[in-house]
Amino acid sequence: MQKFGVDDLRGVIAVTPTPALPGAAALTARDTVDLDESDRMIRALVADGVDGIITNGTLGEMATLTPAEWRAFAACVADAVSDTAPDLPLFVGATAPNTRDTVERIRFLRDLGVRGVILGRPMWSELGADTLLAFYRDVAGLFPDMAIVLYDNPEAFKGPIPSAAYAELSQVPQIIGAKYIAITPKFGADMAAVGDRLRLLPLESDWLAAHTLYPETALGCWSSSALCGPGPVLALRDAIRAGDVDTARHLTRRIEWTYEPFLARTNFREFSKYNITLEKLRFDEAGYVAAGPARPPYHIVPGPYAEGARENGRRWRRLVGEVRAQDS
């Protein structure tokens, strides 16, 4: 029986890194996952009140973990959630270069008791819309008890999911949501395509705009910045739920302020070349999680980009303090 549905995708869905031990950037490194920090990270997010967790997308280094590392991290996360909040929506990444490996990964997750997966597409070659639909339908058909969140990243997968494909995918019961990259003119077409059958999750800084346009269906967001400290995003959630537009606008403006020096805001295509390292740098600077080094080959980053990420982390840490002071 499927555990999670569209209505379970609400509030703040935190997107996590895979914490790394020192030396993880070495080409010969093995067993690089900091499992103690991974466990602490998940327990902290649960204690602080996030509404769901996504792991092992791009910044979660799905592309650079060995199979053994991925299994160890997935088991650690599953155990921490099971121990603290067994009904919390958890979606572990299972994207792989080929469908058979994806199937094996989802079987592993199911055996762990995980009932949610975030799933991109095989990415060696761009998929046509017909191939994309067949991939997701075939995987969903094998796992009727697994809820699927689509990973719609046009840089990673050589293009967005077309609106017509969203309409078809929203008819698959196991597909309950999508990690959506940005609010563009296409967003309206995609929202019309999926209706209330599939939850499009915008980035937290876009959430107020999305909710203003679609108050009945734009009920959640994804946030990697929650790993700099979830307080500001949780405060935004509470303001949106309370209909406190002034507070929601203020928090959104302050969140945007933190992003000003971050490459993702000025050149997303360029950011996508370095995003793993940049995300980890800002997490470490903010201090909520010890993300550790990025794994090769994505451990290289130009100095100015790195400093922009650190400044983002510093600004977010300041914003956490502002929200905490407001609450006290």
Backbone as numpy.savetxt, mean C-alpha at the origin, in Angstrom:
# Nx Ny Nz CAx CAy CAz Cx Cy Cz
-15.01 -19.81 2.54 -15.85 -18.61 2.54 -14.98 -17.37 2.54
-15.30 -16.38 1.71 -14.51 -15.16 1.61 -14.67 -14.33 2.89
-13.54 -13.94 3.50 -13.58 -13.25 4.79 -13.84 -11.76 4.63
-13.25 -11.14 3.62 -13.33 -9.69 3.45 -14.12 -9.33 2.20
-14.90 -8.26 2.33 -15.64 -7.73 1.19 -15.38 -6.24 1.03
-16.09 -5.62 0.09 -15.89 -4.20 -0.20 -16.08 -3.36 1.06
-17.06 -3.68 1.87 -17.35 -2.87 3.06 -16.24 -2.93 4.10
-15.34 -3.90 3.98 -14.21 -3.97 4.92 -13.07 -3.03 4.54
-13.12 -2.48 3.34 -12.10 -1.52 2.89 -12.57 -0.11 3.22
-12.33 0.29 4.43 -12.73 1.60 4.93 -11.60 2.18 5.77
-11.56 3.50 5.87 -10.58 4.13 6.74 -9.18 4.12 6.15
-8.19 3.93 6.99 -6.79 4.05 6.61 -6.17 2.66 6.44
-5.75 2.37 5.22 -5.05 1.12 4.92 -3.57 1.46 4.82
-2.79 1.06 5.81 -1.37 1.38 5.88 -0.57 0.45 4.96
0.37 1.03 4.23 1.21 0.29 3.28 2.62 0.24 3.84
3.12 -0.96 4.10 4.35 -1.10 4.87 5.57 -1.45 4.02
6.75 -1.10 4.53 7.99 -1.65 3.97 8.24 -3.05 4.51
9.30 -3.67 4.03 9.80 -4.90 4.63 11.12 -4.55 5.32
11.10 -4.37 6.63 12.31 -3.93 7.33 13.50 -4.84 7.05
14.66 -4.21 6.87 15.86 -4.94 6.47 16.94 -4.82 7.54
17.71 -5.87 7.68 18.86 -5.89 8.58 20.03 -5.14 7.94
20.99 -4.69 8.73 22.21 -4.10 8.16 22.87 -5.07 7.18
23.40 -4.53 6.10 24.05 -5.37 5.09 23.12 -5.89 4.03
21.83 -5.53 4.08 20.86 -6.06 3.13 21.12 -5.61 1.71
21.90 -4.54 1.52 22.18 -4.05 0.18 23.27 -4.84 -0.54
23.92 -5.75 0.16 24.97 -6.56 -0.47 24.37 -7.57 -1.44
25.05 -7.79 -2.57 24.52 -8.71 -3.57 24.45 -10.15 -3.06
25.30 -10.49 -2.11 25.34 -11.86 -1.60 24.55 -12.02 -0.31
23.84 -11.00 0.13 23.12 -11.06 1.40 21.98 -12.08 1.33
21.77 -12.76 2.42 20.66 -13.70 2.56 19.99 -13.46 3.90
18.73 -13.87 4.00 17.98 -13.73 5.25 18.06 -12.29 5.78
17.68 -11.35 4.92 17.85 -9.93 5.23 16.68 -9.31 5.99
15.60 -10.01 6.18 14.42 -9.41 6.81 14.63 -9.28 8.32
14.41 -8.07 8.83 14.46 -7.83 10.26 13.10 -8.24 10.84
13.01 -9.48 11.26 11.73 -10.02 11.70 11.26 -9.41 13.02
12.20 -9.07 13.89 11.81 -8.44 15.15 11.17 -7.07 14.88
11.78 -6.28 13.99 11.22 -4.98 13.66 9.92 -5.12 12.88
9.83 -6.13 12.04 8.60 -6.38 11.29 7.44 -6.65 12.25
7.69 -7.49 13.23 6.66 -7.80 14.22 6.28 -6.55 15.01
7.28 -5.77 15.44 7.00 -4.55 16.20 6.20 -3.55 15.36
6.56 -3.42 14.08 5.88 -2.49 13.17 4.39 -2.82 13.05
4.08 -4.08 12.82 2.68 -4.48 12.66 1.90 -4.26 13.95
2.49 -4.64 15.07 1.80 -4.45 16.35 1.58 -2.98 16.66
2.54 -2.13 16.28 2.37 -0.69 16.51 1.23 -0.14 15.66
1.16 -0.54 14.39 0.08 -0.07 13.53 -1.28 -0.49 14.06
-1.38 -1.73 14.52 -2.64 -2.22 15.07 -3.00 -1.43 16.33
-2.03 -1.24 17.22 -2.29 -0.52 18.47 -2.70 0.92 18.21
-2.13 1.54 17.17 -2.44 2.93 16.88 -3.77 3.10 16.16
-4.34 2.00 15.62 -5.70 2.08 15.13 -5.90 2.14 13.63
-4.92 1.66 12.83 -5.17 1.64 11.39 -6.29 0.64 11.09
-6.91 0.81 9.93 -8.08 0.02 9.58 -7.75 -1.17 8.67
-6.52 -1.27 8.24 -6.09 -2.37 7.40 -4.62 -2.22 7.08
-4.03 -3.28 6.55 -2.60 -3.28 6.24 -2.39 -3.93 4.89
-1.53 -3.31 4.08 -1.05 -3.86 2.81 0.46 -4.03 2.93
0.97 -5.16 2.50 2.42 -5.41 2.48 2.85 -5.91 1.11
4.16 -5.83 0.89 4.80 -6.45 -0.28 4.27 -5.97 -1.62
4.08 -4.65 -1.72 3.96 -4.04 -3.03 5.35 -3.60 -3.47
5.43 -2.44 -4.13 6.72 -1.97 -4.60 7.64 -1.59 -3.45
7.19 -0.67 -2.59 8.07 -0.25 -1.50 8.27 -1.37 -0.49
7.41 -2.39 -0.51 7.60 -3.58 0.32 8.57 -4.57 -0.29
9.21 -4.16 -1.39 10.31 -4.89 -2.01 9.96 -6.31 -2.46
8.74 -6.45 -2.97 8.35 -7.75 -3.50 9.30 -8.23 -4.59
9.86 -7.27 -5.36 10.72 -7.65 -6.48 12.11 -8.07 -6.05
12.51 -7.79 -4.80 13.89 -8.05 -4.41 14.03 -9.05 -3.28
12.94 -9.48 -2.69 13.01 -10.50 -1.65 13.22 -11.88 -2.27
14.04 -12.70 -1.65 14.11 -14.10 -2.07 12.82 -14.79 -1.65
12.50 -15.92 -2.25 11.29 -16.64 -1.82 11.28 -16.95 -0.33
12.44 -17.32 0.20 12.51 -17.64 1.63 12.26 -16.39 2.48
12.81 -15.25 2.06 12.60 -14.00 2.80 11.14 -13.59 2.76
10.53 -13.72 1.58 9.11 -13.36 1.47 8.25 -14.24 2.38
8.53 -15.53 2.40 7.75 -16.44 3.24 7.94 -16.09 4.72
9.17 -15.79 5.12 9.43 -15.47 6.52 8.71 -14.19 6.93
8.76 -13.18 6.06 8.07 -11.91 6.37 6.56 -12.11 6.40
6.02 -12.81 5.41 4.58 -13.05 5.37 4.11 -13.78 6.62
4.87 -14.77 7.06 4.49 -15.52 8.25 4.56 -14.63 9.49
5.58 -13.77 9.56 5.72 -12.86 10.70 4.53 -11.91 10.76
4.17 -11.32 9.63 3.04 -10.38 9.58 1.74 -11.09 9.94
1.54 -12.26 9.36 0.32 -13.01 9.63 0.19 -13.34 11.11
1.30 -13.75 11.73 1.26 -14.07 13.16 0.95 -12.84 14.01
1.56 -11.70 13.66 1.34 -10.48 14.45 -0.11 -10.02 14.36
-0.68 -10.07 13.15 -2.08 -9.67 12.98 -3.00 -10.66 13.68
-2.74 -11.95 13.52 -3.58 -12.96 14.16 -3.57 -12.80 15.68
-2.43 -12.41 16.21 -2.29 -12.30 17.67 -2.94 -11.04 18.22
-3.02 -9.98 17.40 -3.49 -8.69 17.91 -4.85 -8.27 17.41
-5.15 -8.59 16.14 -6.42 -8.15 15.54 -6.79 -9.11 14.42
-7.26 -10.30 14.75 -7.46 -11.34 13.74 -8.45 -10.99 12.65
-9.31 -10.01 12.88 -10.28 -9.62 11.86 -9.84 -8.39 11.06
-8.64 -7.90 11.31 -8.14 -6.74 10.57 -7.91 -7.12 9.11
-8.42 -6.33 8.17 -8.14 -6.61 6.76 -6.63 -6.54 6.48
-6.07 -7.64 6.03 -4.65 -7.76 5.72 -4.50 -8.29 4.30
-3.70 -7.57 3.51 -3.51 -7.94 2.11 -2.01 -8.02 1.85
-1.52 -9.24 1.65 -0.10 -9.49 1.43 0.15 -9.63 -0.06
1.19 -8.97 -0.55 1.50 -9.01 -1.97 1.94 -10.39 -2.44
1.47 -10.78 -3.62 1.85 -12.06 -4.21 2.20 -11.92 -5.68
2.48 -10.71 -6.13 2.83 -10.49 -7.53 4.15 -11.15 -7.86
4.22 -11.80 -9.01 5.44 -12.50 -9.44 5.56 -12.36 -10.96
6.75 -12.63 -11.51 6.92 -12.52 -12.96 6.03 -13.46 -13.76
5.60 -14.57 -13.15 4.71 -15.48 -13.88 3.57 -15.94 -12.99
2.49 -16.34 -13.62 1.26 -16.64 -12.89 1.41 -17.85 -11.99
2.19 -18.83 -12.38 2.33 -20.03 -11.55 2.99 -19.72 -10.21
3.98 -18.83 -10.22 4.58 -18.42 -8.95 3.59 -17.65 -8.10
2.78 -16.82 -8.73 1.73 -16.11 -8.00 0.79 -17.09 -7.33
0.39 -18.10 -8.05 -0.52 -19.11 -7.50 0.11 -19.80 -6.29
1.40 -20.14 -6.39 2.07 -20.80 -5.28 2.14 -19.88 -4.06
2.38 -18.60 -4.30 2.45 -17.66 -3.19 1.09 -17.52 -2.50
0.04 -17.45 -3.29 -1.29 -17.31 -2.68 -1.65 -18.58 -1.91
-1.26 -19.74 -2.40 -1.49 -20.98 -1.64 -0.78 -20.93 -0.30
0.45 -20.41 -0.31 1.21 -20.28 0.94 0.48 -19.36 1.90
0.01 -18.22 1.40 -0.72 -17.28 2.26 -1.99 -17.91 2.82
-2.71 -18.60 1.98 -3.95 -19.23 2.44 -3.66 -20.24 3.54
-2.55 -20.99 3.38 -2.18 -21.97 4.41 -1.80 -21.29 5.72
-1.31 -20.05 5.64 -1.00 -19.28 6.85 -2.25 -18.77 7.55
-3.37 -18.80 6.85 -4.60 -18.22 7.38 -4.88 -16.82 6.87
-4.01 -16.30 6.00 -4.24 -14.98 5.40 -5.36 -15.11 4.37
-6.28 -14.17 4.37 -7.41 -14.25 3.45 -7.52 -13.02 2.53
-6.42 -12.27 2.43 -6.39 -11.13 1.52 -5.06 -11.05 0.81
-5.10 -10.63 -0.45 -3.88 -10.50 -1.25 -3.97 -9.22 -2.06
-2.86 -8.50 -2.17 -2.77 -7.40 -3.12 -2.01 -7.92 -4.32
-2.58 -7.68 -5.50 -2.07 -8.39 -6.67 -1.93 -7.46 -7.87
-0.67 -7.28 -8.29 -0.40 -6.62 -9.55 -0.42 -7.63 -10.67
0.16 -7.24 -11.80 0.15 -8.10 -12.98 1.56 -8.58 -13.30
1.69 -9.74 -13.97 3.00 -10.08 -14.52 3.49 -8.92 -15.39
4.79 -8.57 -15.29 5.22 -7.29 -15.83 6.38 -7.38 -16.82
6.75 -8.56 -17.23 7.83 -8.64 -18.23 7.38 -7.98 -19.53
6.17 -8.30 -19.94 5.55 -7.65 -21.10 4.24 -7.02 -20.65
3.90 -5.91 -21.27 2.62 -5.27 -20.96 1.48 -6.21 -21.34
0.46 -6.26 -20.49 -0.69 -7.10 -20.77 -1.75 -6.32 -21.51
-2.30 -6.90 -22.57 -3.49 -6.34 -23.18 -4.67 -6.49 -22.24
-5.73 -5.74 -22.49 -6.88 -5.78 -21.60 -7.47 -7.18 -21.50
-7.47 -7.91 -22.61 -8.02 -9.26 -22.57 -7.16 -10.18 -21.70
-5.84 -10.04 -21.80 -4.94 -10.86 -20.99 -5.04 -10.48 -19.52
-5.12 -9.18 -19.26 -5.27 -8.69 -17.89 -6.51 -9.28 -17.23
-7.63 -9.23 -17.95 -8.87 -9.77 -17.39 -8.77 -11.26 -17.16
-8.18 -11.97 -18.10 -8.04 -13.42 -17.96 -7.17 -13.76 -16.75
-6.10 -13.02 -16.56 -5.20 -13.27 -15.42 -5.95 -13.15 -14.11
-6.63 -12.04 -13.90 -7.31 -11.84 -12.62 -8.47 -12.81 -12.45
-9.21 -13.06 -13.51 -10.33 -14.01 -13.39 -9.83 -15.41 -13.08
-8.75 -15.83 -13.73 -8.22 -17.17 -13.50 -7.72 -17.34 -12.07
-6.99 -16.33 -11.58 -6.48 -16.41 -10.22 -7.64 -16.40 -9.22
-8.60 -15.52 -9.42 -9.75 -15.46 -8.51 -10.51 -16.78 -8.52
-10.61 -17.41 -9.69 -11.33 -18.66 -9.77 -10.68 -19.79 -8.99
-9.36 -19.74 -8.86 -8.65 -20.76 -8.09 -8.79 -20.57 -6.59
-9.08 -19.33 -6.17 -9.09 -19.01 -4.75 -10.38 -18.30 -4.36
-11.48 -19.03 -4.29 -12.77 -18.39 -4.01 -12.86 -17.79 -2.61
-11.94 -18.17 -1.71 -11.99 -17.64 -0.34 -11.01 -16.50 -0.11
-10.30 -16.06 -1.15 -9.31 -15.00 -1.01 -9.82 -13.69 -1.58
-9.78 -12.62 -0.77 -10.14 -11.29 -1.26 -8.92 -10.67 -1.94
-9.15 -10.03 -3.07 -8.07 -9.47 -3.88 -8.21 -7.95 -3.96
-7.12 -7.24 -3.64 -7.01 -5.81 -3.90 -6.08 -5.65 -5.10
-6.57 -4.99 -6.14 -5.77 -4.75 -7.32 -4.68 -3.72 -7.02
-3.51 -3.94 -7.61 -2.42 -2.98 -7.49 -2.30 -2.28 -8.84
-2.88 -1.07 -8.91 -2.94 -0.35 -10.18 -1.86 0.74 -10.18
-0.65 0.35 -10.58 0.48 1.28 -10.65 0.95 1.34 -12.10
0.64 2.42 -12.82 0.92 2.46 -14.26 2.41 2.44 -14.60
3.29 2.88 -13.69 4.72 2.80 -13.96 5.22 1.37 -13.80
4.79 0.70 -12.76 5.25 -0.67 -12.53 4.73 -1.65 -13.58
3.49 -1.44 -14.02 2.85 -2.43 -14.89 2.61 -1.93 -16.31
3.36 -0.88 -16.68 3.39 -0.40 -18.07 2.04 0.14 -18.55
1.29 0.68 -17.64 0.02 1.29 -18.02 -1.03 1.05 -16.96
-2.08 1.88 -16.95 -3.16 1.73 -15.96 -4.13 0.63 -16.37
-4.97 0.24 -15.44 -6.09 -0.65 -15.75 -7.13 0.18 -16.48
-7.53 -0.19 -17.69 -8.53 0.61 -18.41 -9.88 0.63 -17.69
-10.63 1.69 -17.89 -11.93 1.80 -17.23 -12.85 0.64 -17.59
-12.83 0.23 -18.85 -13.69 -0.89 -19.26 -13.28 -2.17 -18.54
-11.98 -2.34 -18.30 -11.53 -3.52 -17.56 -11.94 -3.43 -16.09
-11.91 -2.22 -15.53 -12.40 -2.06 -14.16 -13.86 -2.50 -14.05
-14.66 -2.14 -15.05 -16.06 -2.53 -15.02 -16.21 -4.05 -14.98
-15.39 -4.73 -15.77 -15.44 -6.20 -15.79 -14.91 -6.79 -14.48
-13.81 -6.25 -13.97 -13.20 -6.79 -12.76 -14.11 -6.59 -11.55
-14.89 -5.52 -11.55 -15.78 -5.26 -10.42 -16.90 -6.30 -10.31
-17.08 -7.10 -11.35 -18.08 -8.17 -11.32 -17.55 -9.46 -10.70
-16.23 -9.51 -10.43 -15.62 -10.70 -9.83 -15.72 -10.57 -8.32
-16.44 -11.46 -7.64 -16.71 -11.26 -6.21 -15.46 -11.14 -5.35
-14.40 -11.86 -5.71 -13.19 -11.84 -4.89 -12.43 -10.52 -4.99
-12.63 -9.76 -6.07 -11.91 -8.51 -6.27 -12.69 -7.39 -5.60
-12.15 -6.88 -4.49 -12.93 -5.97 -3.66 -12.41 -4.54 -3.68
-11.21 -4.31 -4.19 -10.67 -2.96 -4.16 -9.46 -2.80 -5.05
-8.94 -1.57 -5.06 -7.73 -1.26 -5.84 -6.95 -0.18 -5.13
-5.65 -0.37 -5.05 -4.73 0.68 -4.59 -4.52 1.60 -5.79
-5.12 2.77 -5.71 -5.23 3.67 -6.85 -4.17 4.75 -6.75
-3.53 5.07 -7.85 -2.30 5.86 -7.80 -2.53 7.35 -7.64
-3.52 7.95 -8.32 -3.67 9.41 -8.29 -5.04 9.79 -8.83
-5.52 10.95 -8.38 -6.78 11.49 -8.88 -6.51 12.24 -10.18
-6.99 11.69 -11.29 -6.87 12.30 -12.61 -8.26 12.29 -13.24
-8.42 12.85 -14.44 -9.74 12.76 -15.09 -10.25 11.32 -15.25
-9.33 10.36 -15.33 -9.73 8.96 -15.46 -10.42 8.44 -14.20
-10.14 9.06 -13.06 -10.71 8.59 -11.80 -12.23 8.57 -11.84
-12.83 9.61 -12.39 -14.28 9.65 -12.48 -14.83 8.52 -13.33
-14.16 8.23 -14.45 -14.61 7.13 -15.30 -14.48 5.80 -14.59
-13.41 5.64 -13.83 -13.21 4.39 -13.10 -14.22 4.23 -11.97
-14.53 5.33 -11.28 -15.55 5.26 -10.23 -16.91 4.90 -10.82
-17.23 5.46 -11.98 -18.49 5.11 -12.63 -18.51 3.66 -13.05
-17.34 3.15 -13.45 -17.25 1.76 -13.92 -17.47 0.75 -12.80
-16.97 1.07 -11.59 -17.02 0.07 -10.52 -18.20 0.26 -9.59
-18.77 1.46 -9.54 -19.90 1.70 -8.64 -19.54 1.39 -7.19
-20.42 0.66 -6.51 -20.14 0.28 -5.12 -19.67 -1.16 -5.01
-19.28 -1.74 -6.14 -18.86 -3.15 -6.14 -17.38 -3.32 -5.84
-16.59 -2.27 -6.01 -15.14 -2.35 -5.86 -14.68 -1.01 -5.30
-13.87 -1.03 -4.23 -13.44 0.19 -3.56 -12.12 0.69 -4.16
-12.18 1.84 -4.82 -10.95 2.49 -5.28 -10.37 3.27 -4.11
-9.14 2.93 -3.72 -8.50 3.56 -2.57 -7.50 4.61 -3.06
-7.78 5.90 -2.87 -6.81 6.93 -3.25 -5.75 7.08 -2.18
-4.67 7.78 -2.52 -3.68 8.19 -1.55 -4.32 9.13 -0.53
-3.81 9.12 0.69 -4.46 9.90 1.76 -4.59 11.38 1.42
-3.62 11.94 0.71 -3.70 13.37 0.38 -4.77 13.66 -0.66
-5.25 12.64 -1.37 -6.34 12.78 -2.34 -7.70 12.38 -1.77
-7.69 11.87 -0.54 -8.91 11.26 -0.02 -10.03 12.27 0.15
-9.73 13.44 0.70 -10.79 14.42 0.91 -11.45 14.81 -0.41
-10.63 15.02 -1.45 -11.19 15.37 -2.76 -12.07 14.24 -3.29
-11.59 13.01 -3.16 -12.37 11.87 -3.64 -13.66 11.73 -2.85
-13.58 11.89 -1.54 -14.77 11.75 -0.70 -15.77 12.87 -0.97
-15.28 14.08 -1.27 -16.18 15.18 -1.60 -16.97 14.88 -2.86
-16.31 14.26 -3.84 -16.98 13.91 -5.09 -17.86 12.68 -4.96
-17.42 11.73 -4.13 -18.12 10.43 -4.02 -18.28 10.07 -2.54
-19.12 10.79 -1.82 -19.22 10.57 -0.37 -19.73 9.21 0.03
-20.45 8.54 -0.86 -21.02 7.23 -0.51 -20.06 6.08 -0.75
-19.05 6.30 -1.59 -18.18 5.18 -1.97 -16.70 5.41 -1.70
-16.24 6.66 -1.64 -14.82 6.93 -1.37 -14.62 6.95 0.14
-14.63 5.78 0.73 -14.69 5.65 2.19 -13.36 5.22 2.81
-12.31 5.13 2.00 -11.03 4.71 2.54 -9.89 5.23 1.69
-8.68 5.11 2.22 -7.49 5.52 1.50 -6.36 4.55 1.81
-5.31 4.60 0.99 -4.08 3.92 1.34 -3.06 4.97 1.73
-2.12 4.56 2.57 -1.12 5.52 3.05 0.18 4.81 3.38
1.23 5.11 2.61 2.57 4.71 3.03 3.10 5.68 4.08
2.64 6.94 4.03 3.07 7.91 5.04 2.64 7.51 6.45
1.65 6.65 6.57 1.29 6.14 7.89 2.48 5.46 8.55
3.45 5.02 7.76 4.64 4.39 8.32 5.67 5.42 8.75
5.38 6.70 8.54 6.14 7.78 9.18 5.50 8.16 10.51
4.39 7.54 10.81 3.59 7.84 11.99 2.14 8.02 11.55
1.23 7.17 11.97 -0.13 7.18 11.42 -1.04 8.28 11.96
-0.61 9.02 12.99 -1.49 9.98 13.63 -2.17 10.97 12.70
-1.44 11.63 11.78 -2.10 12.60 10.90 -3.16 11.98 10.00
-2.90 10.78 9.49 -3.87 10.15 8.59 -5.09 9.67 9.37
-4.87 9.17 10.57 -6.00 8.76 11.40 -6.85 9.96 11.80
-6.21 11.09 12.06 -6.96 12.31 12.36 -7.77 12.76 11.15
-7.18 12.64 9.96 -7.92 12.95 8.74 -9.13 12.04 8.59
-8.93 10.75 8.84 -10.06 9.80 8.81 -11.18 10.22 9.73
-10.81 10.56 10.95 -11.83 10.92 11.93 -12.57 12.19 11.52
-11.84 13.15 10.94 -12.48 14.39 10.50 -13.44 14.13 9.35
-13.03 13.30 8.40 -13.89 12.99 7.27 -15.15 12.27 7.77
-14.97 11.32 8.65 -16.13 10.58 9.16 -17.08 11.48 9.94
-16.53 12.48 10.64 -17.36 13.38 11.44 -17.96 14.50 10.61
-17.59 14.59 9.34 -18.07 15.68 8.51 -17.43 17.01 8.86
-16.27 16.97 9.51 -15.55 18.18 9.91 -14.65 18.60 8.74
-15.24 19.32 7.80 -14.54 19.65 6.56 -13.36 20.58 6.82
-13.52 21.53 7.73 -12.43 22.47 7.99 -11.19 21.75 8.51
-11.38 20.84 9.46 -10.24 20.08 9.97 -9.65 19.18 8.89
-10.50 18.54 8.10 -10.02 17.67 7.03 -9.21 18.46 6.00
-9.66 19.67 5.68 -8.91 20.51 4.74 -7.57 20.92 5.32
-7.57 21.29 6.59 -6.32 21.70 7.23 -5.32 20.54 7.23
-5.78 19.35 7.61 -4.88 18.19 7.65 -4.37 17.84 6.25
-5.24 17.94 5.27 -4.83 17.65 3.90 -3.76 18.64 3.44
-3.95 19.92 3.76 -2.93 20.92 3.40 -1.60 20.65 4.09
-1.66 20.24 5.35 -0.43 19.95 6.08 0.25 18.69 5.53
-0.53 17.71 5.16 0.05 16.51 4.54 0.71 16.87 3.22
0.06 17.71 2.43 0.66 18.16 1.18 1.97 18.92 1.44
2.01 19.68 2.50 3.24 20.40 2.87 4.39 19.43 3.11
4.10 18.31 3.76 5.18 17.34 4.01 5.73 16.79 2.70
4.88 16.70 1.69 5.28 16.09 0.41 6.04 17.06 -0.51
6.06 18.34 -0.19 6.65 19.32 -1.11 8.07 18.96 -1.55
8.96 18.50 -0.66 10.33 18.18 -1.11 10.49 16.77 -1.66
9.43 16.01 -1.70 9.50 14.58 -2.05 9.35 14.42 -3.56
10.23 13.65 -4.17 10.27 13.52 -5.63 8.95 13.02 -6.21
8.22 12.23 -5.46 6.95 11.70 -5.97 6.00 12.81 -6.36
6.13 13.98 -5.72 5.23 15.08 -6.01 5.64 15.89 -7.24
6.91 15.86 -7.58 7.40 16.70 -8.68 7.62 15.93 -9.97
7.92 14.64 -9.87 8.21 13.85 -11.07 7.98 12.38 -10.74
6.73 11.92 -10.88 6.40 10.56 -10.45 7.15 9.52 -11.27
7.33 9.77 -12.54 8.04 8.79 -13.35 9.49 8.63 -12.87
10.14 9.76 -12.57 11.51 9.69 -12.04 11.51 9.06 -10.66
10.54 9.41 -9.84 10.41 8.83 -8.51 10.32 7.31 -8.57
9.62 6.81 -9.57 9.41 5.37 -9.67 10.70 4.59 -9.89
11.75 5.27 -10.34 13.05 4.60 -10.52 13.76 4.38 -9.18
13.38 5.19 -8.19 14.11 5.19 -6.92 13.20 5.04 -5.72
11.94 4.69 -5.95 10.96 4.86 -4.87 11.22 4.00 -3.65
11.79 2.81 -3.81 12.01 1.95 -2.64 12.96 2.62 -1.67
14.10 3.07 -2.17 15.07 3.72 -1.29 14.51 5.02 -0.72
13.82 5.81 -1.55 13.29 7.08 -1.07 12.25 6.87 0.03
11.40 5.87 -0.14 10.41 5.59 0.90 11.10 5.17 2.20
12.09 4.29 2.09 12.76 3.82 3.30 13.52 4.95 4.00
14.11 5.84 3.22 14.82 6.96 3.82 13.88 7.85 4.63
12.69 8.12 4.08 11.78 9.00 4.82 11.20 8.29 6.04
10.97 6.98 5.94 10.50 6.24 7.12 11.54 6.30 8.24
12.80 6.03 7.89 13.84 6.03 8.91 14.00 7.42 9.52
13.89 8.47 8.70 14.03 9.83 9.20 12.88 10.19 10.15
11.68 9.74 9.83 10.52 10.04 10.67 10.57 9.28 11.99
11.12 8.07 11.98 11.39 7.36 13.21 10.31 6.43 13.72
9.22 6.25 12.97 8.17 5.35 13.45 8.55 3.88 13.25
9.26 3.60 12.17 9.71 2.25 11.87 11.16 2.32 11.40
11.95 1.32 11.78 13.33 1.21 11.30 13.31 0.38 10.02
13.16 1.07 8.89 12.99 0.37 7.62 14.27 -0.29 7.14
15.41 0.30 7.45 16.69 -0.28 7.05 16.99 -0.07 5.58
18.10 -0.63 5.11 18.53 -0.39 3.74 17.63 -1.07 2.72
17.63 -0.51 1.50 16.94 -1.15 0.38 17.82 -2.27 -0.17
17.16 -3.23 -0.80 17.87 -4.37 -1.36 18.20 -4.10 -2.83
19.29 -4.70 -3.32 19.70 -4.42 -4.71 18.69 -4.99 -5.71
18.56 -4.32 -6.87 19.39 -3.22 -7.37 18.86 -1.84 -7.01
17.85 -1.77 -6.16 17.16 -0.50 -5.93 17.73 0.28 -4.74
18.98 0.04 -4.40 19.60 0.70 -3.26 20.38 1.95 -3.67
20.37 2.30 -4.95 21.07 3.47 -5.46 20.10 4.63 -5.58
20.53 5.83 -5.15 19.66 7.00 -5.28 20.53 8.26 -5.32
20.21 9.21 -6.20 20.95 10.48 -6.22 20.79 11.25 -4.91
21.86 11.94 -4.51 21.87 12.65 -3.25 20.74 13.64 -3.06
20.46 14.52 -4.05 19.37 15.48 -3.85 18.01 14.81 -3.66
17.77 13.71 -4.35 16.52 12.99 -4.16 16.44 12.44 -2.74
17.57 11.90 -2.25 17.60 11.34 -0.91 17.33 12.41 0.14
17.90 13.59 -0.03 17.68 14.66 0.94 16.22 15.11 0.94
15.60 15.13 -0.25 14.19 15.47 -0.31 13.34 14.47 0.47
13.70 13.19 0.39 12.97 12.17 1.14 13.16 12.35 2.63
14.39 12.65 3.05 14.64 12.87 4.47 13.87 14.09 4.98
13.82 15.14 4.17 13.07 16.32 4.58 11.58 16.00 4.70
11.07 15.17 3.81 9.69 14.72 3.95 9.48 14.02 5.29
10.42 13.14 5.65 10.32 12.46 6.94 10.37 13.41 8.11
11.24 14.42 8.03 11.32 15.41 9.11 10.02 16.20 9.22
9.48 16.60 8.07 8.22 17.35 8.10 7.08 16.50 8.65
7.06 15.23 8.27 5.99 14.36 8.77 6.11 14.19 10.29
7.34 14.06 10.77 7.53 13.95 12.21 7.00 15.19 12.92
7.22 16.35 12.33 6.69 17.59 12.89 5.17 17.58 12.88
4.57 17.09 11.79 3.12 17.03 11.70 2.55 16.07 12.73
3.21 14.96 12.97 2.78 14.05 14.04 2.72 14.78 15.37
3.75 15.61 15.63 3.75 16.39 16.87 2.61 17.38 16.93
2.29 18.02 15.81 1.18 18.97 15.78 -0.14 18.27 16.10
-0.36 17.12 15.51 -1.61 16.39 15.74 -1.69 15.91 17.18
-0.56 15.44 17.70 -0.56 14.99 19.10 -0.86 16.15 20.05
-0.27 17.31 19.75 -0.54 18.48 20.61 -2.00 18.92 20.53
-2.59 18.80 19.37 -4.00 19.18 19.18 -4.91 18.24 19.99
-4.50 16.98 20.06 -5.32 16.00 20.77 -5.19 16.09 22.29
-4.10 16.66 22.74 -3.85 16.69 24.20 -4.55 17.86 24.89
